[in-house]
Amino acid sequence: MARLAPKSLELLCGEQDELQHLLRRHSTPQQIGLRAKIILLAWEGKNNHDIARTLNISRDMQRTWRNRWLEKGDRLFPSDEKIERCRTGWRTCKI
């Protein structure tokens, strides 16, 4: 039986930068960071099995987030947090 290749995933330059920024931030929740890793590995051309093995997650979970990204793109990630300079120093503020 032939195996189907996963759907190709393309990222715009800004999307790639934003995902990598999420991974570098210490305040990013683990779930969001995991999703970002899944999308970046898929963008690099890794297949579902390789991503699942690398991140120690199920293939179903990996497949789910790849497909959600293809449907909704960067709207999957919270964008309501901005880092701004406050009198007391840097802090995360809700808009």
Helices and strands as residue ranges (DSSP letters): H 13-24, H 30-43, H 48-55, H 59-72, G 73-76, E 81-86, E 89-94
